[in-house]
Amino acid sequence: MTRQPALFEAGGCLAAPLSALLDTVPADWRPVVDRWRDAEAGRSLARFVDERVAGGATVYPAAVFRALELTPLSDVKVVMVGQDPYHGPGQAHGLAFSVPSGQKTPPSLRNMLLELRRDLGIERPGTDLSGWARQGVLLLNTSLTVEDGQPGSHARRGWESLTEALLQAVARRPEPCAYLLWGAHAQRFEALIRSAVPAGAPVPLVLMSNHPSPLSARRPPVPFLGNGHFGAVQRYLAAHGRPIDWSA
């Protein structure tokens, strides 16, 4: 498979046409991605992103589909749903909540690591969550691109329909899976996920709380800090013979 160099530029900005990056999506995700790509939402989104880059906009990340590359559909055990990529230089690298090693820890990720330590006693080093992704934790943002300094700038442009299709593809498999829906934005996918689970498949673990952002992590109704989600996922996966190592 021919891979675009930009796809592996940690923290870089998008330079390749989106269509070229779509050609590198791994085989087991391709049917889902290709259906979206051929629909109006996909065509419109690709035109928009490529026009913004051609017009001089700085768009993050370079590795737009890295979450799909590191976590094949057949391997997904856990899904964490984010909103859009980090919008500062050197931060976004295609995985929700994660930043490349050497970057300052974002506030939401800092709270995630605090909860991991409180819940399971795990001191996880570093800010790069690729080790989780390689074990089957799909770190999926709802919008996969964003412009420098403009959070939400590529929302409602067509990415959402791809995210929904990807989540449905995960939910339709017969394997057990846990979903971490933190904040109202992620929680709007709950009904879609539950409705996609086939009859007779293991009941998914769907956990919801406030977002780990400092603005909401300690607030009611369900504070993020203290939610116990990491431990609950660990017990669920262990019971189904699909454990992961959160310290990786």
N, C-alpha and C positions, 0 to 999 in steps of 0.2 A: 504494500500500500504506500502510495506517495504521500508524505506528510509535509505540510507547510512549515518552514522554519519559524514563522511567527507564532505558531501554535505552542511552542515551548519556550517562549521568551517570558520568563517569570516577571510579572509585574509590568510588562510592556503594554503599549497601546496597539490597537488594531491597525494593520497595514494591508493585509491581504483582503481581496474581495470576499464577502461572506459566502458566496457560492463556492469558492475554492475551499473554504473551511468546512462547508457542508459535505464536500466530497470526501473528507477525512473521517467522518463519523463512523465509529465501529459498526461491524456488520449486524450485530443483533439489535442495535438501536435504529438501523437505517430504514426499515419499513415504516416506523412511526415518523421519523424525521422526514422521509421522502414524501409521505402523504401530506404533511404540513407544508413542505417546500413547494409542492405542486398546486396547493390551494391558494386562493387569493391572499389570505393572511400572510402566508410565507413569502409569496412573490412581492407583496407590498412592503413587508418588513425588510427584505433584502435590498430592495431599491432604496428605501429610506436610509438604512445604515450606510450603504455604499455611497449614496449622495452626500451624506454628512461627512464621511471621511474624505471624499474627493473635494469637498468644499473647505477643507482645512480643520474640521472639528477633531479634537483629540478624543478618541473613543476607547474605552477599556472594556474587557481585557483583550490582549492579543489571543489568548487561549480560550476562545469563546466556548468551546464544547469540551473543555477539559474534564468536567464532571462525568460526562458520558464516556470519555476515554479511560479514565481511571476506574470506573465502576460499571462493568458490563451489566446489561439488563439481567442476565441469568444469575449474577452474583449479588444483586441488591438484597440487603437484609434490613437496612434502616434508611429512612428518608428524612432529611432535614430540609425544610423549605425556607429559603430566604426571600428577600424582596428584590433588590437589584445589586449589582456589583459595587464594591467600594469605588468612590469617584475621585480619589487622590492619586498622584503619581506613585508608581511602584507598589500599589496595594493589591489591586484585583488580579487574580490569576486563575479565574474560572471555577472556583469552588466557593460556595456560599459560606460566609463567616470566616474564611481562611485568608491569610495573607502570607506572602513568601517569608522565609526565614530572614531575620535581620530587620524586619519592619517592626515598628512600634505596635504593641498589641492593641487592637481596636477595643473600645469599651464593651461592646456586646460579647466579643470573644473572651475578654477578661472575666466577665461574669459567668460565662459558660465554664471556664476553667475553675473558677471559684466553686461553682456548684458541683463539678466533677470531684473536686477535692473533698467538699463537705459530704457528698453522697457516698462516694466509694473510697475515699482516702487516697485517690490517685493524683500524684503531682505530675501533670503532663508537661514536658518541656516544649518550648517553641510555639510558634504561631501558625506553622504550615500543617494543615490537617490532611495532607495527602495520605498519611498512614491510615487514617480512618477510611478514606475513599477507596484505597486498595483492598480493604477488608470487606467492602460491601456497603459502606455508608454513602448514599447518594446525596451530595451536598449541592442541592439544586436551587438556584435563584429563579424567581418568577420571570424577571427580565434578564436576559443574558448579556446585555450591553448597556453602557451608560456613558455620558459625556463628562469630561473633566470638570469637576466642581459643580455639577448639576444633578443631584440625586433625583431619580425618577424621570429623567429626561427621555428615556426610551420606553417608558411604561405606556400601555394602551396603544402600542404600535403594531402588535401582532405576536409578540413573544408569549403572551399569556395563553394563547391557544396551543402553542407547542408545549408549554409546561403542563397544561391540562392533559394533553395526549400522552405525555411521558408518564405522568402519575397514573393514568388509567392503565397504561401498558404494564406498569409495575403491579398494580392492584389485581389485574386479571390473571396473573400467574398463580399456580397452585402452591407456591412456597409461602411460608409465613413471613410476615414483614411488619416492622414497627415504623410508625410515622410520628415525627415530632413536629407539632404545629404550634409554633410560638408566636403569639400576637394575632390580632384580628385578620391581618393580611393573609397569613398562612392558614388560619382556621376556616377561611371560606372554601377551602378545598376538601373539608371533611366529608360533606355529602357526596361529592364526586368520587372520592376514594372508596367509601363504603358501598356505594351503588355499583362499583365496578368489580367487586370481589365475587368470583363465581360460586355457585352453590356447591357445598361440600368442601370448599377450601378452608384452611385454618382461619379462624377469626383474627383479623389484624389487630395489633395493639396501636391504638390511636390516642396519643397523649397531647393535651393542650394546656397551655398556661400563658401568662403574659410573656411578652418578648424579653429577651435578655438585655435589651438596652437599659442604661441607667435611668432613663425616664420612666420605665415601667417595671423594672425587675423586682422591686420591693412592694409594689402597689397591689391592692385587691383588684379583681376578685380572686385571681390565682397567681400569687407572686411567682416569678421565675425562680428566684433564689429560695431553695427549700422544696422545690417541686418533686425531687426524687426521681426525675425521669431517666437519668443515666442508669441508676440501679434497676429500675423497672424494666428497661430495655434489656439489660444484661440478663436478668432472670428469665424474661420471656424467650430470648434467643437461646439461652442455655437449655431451657425446657424443650425446645424444638431441635436441639442438636446443631445450632448454628451460632456459636459464640463469637464474640469479637473482643479485642483487647483495646480498651479505651486509652491505654498508656502509649500505644504505638505512635 
